[in-house]
Amino acid sequence: MASEIAPPEIGEAEGCIQCQQGSKLVLFVTGKCHWGCDYCPLSDNRRETPDMFANERRCSNFDEVIEEGKAMRATGTGITGGDPMLDFDKTVEAVVALKKAFGPEHHIHCYTSIPIKPEQAKALGEAGLDELRFHLLDLSLDRYLESVTAASEAGVYVGVELPAEPDKGEKLHLLLKQLDDSPVSFLNLNELEITVGNQKNMDVRGFNLAGGITAAADGSAALAIELKEAAKDLDFHVKFCTASYKDAGQLRNRFRRRGEATLRPYEVLSEDDTIVFGAIPCSLEDASEDVEELTETLGLHQEWIRYNG
């Protein structure tokens, strides 16, 4: 079944809307992070790496990042890590480069767990950052209030994004009141996922899979729904992003979008949003001769056949 795009909720952040559409380039600007959160889902090959990735493509410079953005017809970019603020100059450079390449309407959001300095918030705003999402490590706004206020004053739309940890319900309920008395415009609650990168830590905390075909932790969805209901009369928007939608919605929509933009003549996008094509195994030594023979015998145009060694 093909993926579907859910309609946006009233008050939903623009970054979320574009992400759901699959139109956001995912820029992994650095793997640097010194927090060591036990629920971090990051794979070992991304942890602490200085390398940069645009979607799944490793990039050595911003020209390659922009090339990937154009390949998927990106309407915006989400800058993530690691923690992008641990490579602050590179993150600012990314915002400037993306705005220059795609125009001021290209929506850019960024994540951080760091209570950034007011001058850093100002620099991000001046570079053109549209949206900044804070990950509150202690589930309290106290350490971050100055940063949140400075970012808001710099013209950046400010939110908080956290996993819904099943054993942190009391703290998260207290956080709702704090956010209501702050410049924060939205709270995104992600369904906690148990992955290869965090499975041992999740076992220690006693978390189990919720069942089905997702990596969701049991109890996370129930808590997120409870919090969303508790915040319905507050002055900020609460969104619950499920593990299944991240996989079957956001990710597949992005794959489909890139596929539609880059399909070769001999490729077909299936109803499952996968690319289907025919392949004939051959050796490197015979490839050139085989391609020539098939082209002549079948009358194929060169665009309809290629050797991928």
Number of C-alpha atoms within 10 A of each C-alpha: 8 13 17 14 16 12 9 14 12 7 12 17 22 17 21 19 18 21 23 24 21 26 24 30 26 24 26 25 27 26 24 19 20 10 12 9 11 14 19 19 16 16 11 11 9 17 19 16 15 15 17 21 23 22 20 11 13 14 20 11 12 16 13 15 24 19 14 22 25 17 16 22 19 22 20 25 26 23 25 20 27 27 25 25 24 19 17 17 13 15 24 20 13 23 24 18 17 22 19 12 14 17 13 14 11 19 23 24 25 24 21 22 20 19 20 19 15 17 13 19 24 18 17 26 23 15 17 23 28 21 23 26 23 23 22 19 14 9 16 17 22 12 15 19 17 15 21 28 17 22 28 21 16 20 17 23 22 25 24 23 20 18 19 26 22 18 14 13 16 9 12 19 17 12 16 20 12 15 21 17 11 14 19 24 19 22 24 23 24 21 28 28 28 25 18 12 16 17 18 14 15 19 11 9 12 9 21 16 18 16 10 8 9 17 19 23 22 19 18 26 23 12 22 27 15 13 20 19 11 13 17 11 10 13 15 21 21 28 21 18 19 20 20 16 18 17 14 18 21 25 17 23 24 24 17 24 20 20 19 17 12 14 13 14 11 12 15 16 14 12 11 12 19 15 16 12 11 8 10 6 8 13 10 12 8 9 16 13 11 16 17 13 12 12 15 11 9 8 9 13 10 10 9 11 17 12 14 8 7
